[in-house]
Amino acid sequence: MITELPIIKPEPIAVEKPLAFFNSHVDVNQTIEALEAGKSILINGMYSNGLLLLKALKAHLRRKLPNKSFQEQRAFRAEYRKLSNLVLIEIVNHKLAVKKAPLIGWLEKLYPETPDFLLTFPQVQGLNSAWQWYENGISIPVLRNKLHPFYGTYFPTRFEHLDLFDNWLKRYVGPKKTAIDVGIGSGVLAFQLVKYGFQKVFGTDTNPNVIVGLTEFMGDTKLSRKIELDFGHLFGKFEKQTELIVFNPPWLPASHNPGMIDEAIYYNESLFPEFFAAAKQRLLPEGKLLLIFSNLAQITQLIKEHPIEKELTEGGRFQLEKRFTKKVKAASDKTERDQHWRAEEEVELWVLGNK
Ligand SMILES: C[S@@+](CC[C@H](N)C(=O)[O-])C[C@H]1O[C@@H](n2cnc3c(N)ncnc32)[C@H](O)[C@@H]1O
């Protein structure tokens, strides 16, 4: 049943009229003007022509728009997203129809029935880097085996929160029969739970790619008998009470209706109240509820109220047992944007018990 889930992937683009194209012989400023007028442009010749055009577009927007505060950066990225998605590239026989293009296995794996179509250049860039992550795998300090994240799924790129969770698990002496990992993503927290001897972990996610990807990744290995998956909201079909619930939720409030992939990053107003109400029913009397969070939304002034603090003061369901924090290493691309707020960023591990 799981393999029948509809995978989220970029929609092939249907084109009616012939497109203007861009290559190294075409004037880049005129091409940017065409994009600003809402016209689509097809890349031809070398793959690098697409990179060249997007680089020029970014430089153009950087001259045109302010790009300092967190909010300005968001607006800048939205404009860049809009225009860069008018840059198209052709796929023929599951391969990019330009010279010196990367080989992207997703073009065959995700579109078995569609050999020829168009995608936007940023979509192809996304597919390309996702393929590299998937093929090469990602080493995670707290795990022995690499992760191989499926297309369109969230995976960790910084590890401080995983260290916090690992240190907590190392010292945990309670029962280890079952645990629930809400929003399992790449599976990293569930794998940590198995590493520390949990016999059964139930994992849910609202992103079908997560479920399809993890099902494929685990195959019929021992892991697949320890981790049971369900495609669903919050706890999905898992009703039974458990000794441990972990949730690494999205860390930022949504400014719009979140799409599927954004649901890894942005939460809507009802997510936390619904989560805590459902968690209350599923946590054994002596069980622990663990939440991983970050102060990112607070230090960037996106929220005044911390959703976990709000639950603790108003919910009447849980009490705080311990809260661990760890400073996040500054991002390496400091030159890219003004990220002074990054210096204050901390990840949090909240350990709650029943009231
Ligand atoms: C920040 S990621 C964490 C993934 C993984 N647990 C980790 O720690 O790396 C949040 C995950 O929760 C999933 N998610 C978001 N809202 C959800 C909901 N209402 N129910 C279940 N999963 C949800 C997202 O699709 C995403 O995979």
The ligand as a MOL file (V3000), in Angstrom:
LIG
                    3D

  0  0  0     0  0            999 V3000
M  V30 BEGIN CTAB
M  V30 COUNTS 27 29 0 0 0
M  V30 BEGIN ATOM
M  V30 1 C 12.0080 19.3370 11.1720 0
M  V30 2 S 11.5560 17.8580 10.3310 0 CHG=1
M  V30 3 C 12.2520 16.6300 11.4250 0
M  V30 4 C 12.5240 15.2990 10.7480 0
M  V30 5 C 13.2760 14.2720 11.6000 0
M  V30 6 N 12.4610 13.8130 12.7120 0
M  V30 7 C 14.5660 14.8810 12.1300 0
M  V30 8 O 14.6440 15.1380 13.3260 0
M  V30 9 O 15.4880 15.1020 11.3290 0 CHG=-1
M  V30 10 C 9.8220 17.7800 10.6320 0
M  V30 11 C 9.1450 16.5710 9.9740 0
M  V30 12 O 7.7890 16.5380 10.4260 0
M  V30 13 C 6.9300 16.2950 9.3380 0
M  V30 14 N 5.6320 16.8860 9.6950 0
M  V30 15 C 5.2510 18.1870 9.6650 0
M  V30 16 N 3.9870 18.3360 10.1020 0
M  V30 17 C 3.5630 17.0760 10.4370 0
M  V30 18 C 2.3380 16.5630 10.9620 0
M  V30 19 N 1.3200 17.3550 11.2120 0
M  V30 20 N 2.2610 15.2230 11.1810 0
M  V30 21 C 3.2970 14.3990 10.9280 0
M  V30 22 N 4.4820 14.8270 10.4280 0
M  V30 23 C 4.6070 16.1440 10.1810 0
M  V30 24 C 7.6260 16.9460 8.1640 0
M  V30 25 O 7.1850 16.3940 6.9370 0
M  V30 26 C 9.0920 16.6310 8.4720 0
M  V30 27 O 9.4900 15.3900 7.9150 0
M  V30 END ATOM
M  V30 BEGIN BOND
M  V30 1 1 1 2
M  V30 2 1 2 3
M  V30 3 1 2 10
M  V30 4 1 3 4
M  V30 5 1 4 5
M  V30 6 1 5 6
M  V30 7 1 5 7
M  V30 8 2 7 8
M  V30 9 1 7 9
M  V30 10 1 10 11
M  V30 11 1 11 12
M  V30 12 1 11 26
M  V30 13 1 12 13
M  V30 14 1 13 14
M  V30 15 1 13 24
M  V30 16 1 14 15
M  V30 17 1 14 23
M  V30 18 2 15 16
M  V30 19 1 16 17
M  V30 20 1 17 18
M  V30 21 2 17 23
M  V30 22 1 18 19
M  V30 23 2 18 20
M  V30 24 1 20 21
M  V30 25 2 21 22
M  V30 26 1 22 23
M  V30 27 1 24 25
M  V30 28 1 24 26
M  V30 29 1 26 27
M  V30 END BOND
M  V30 END CTAB
M  END
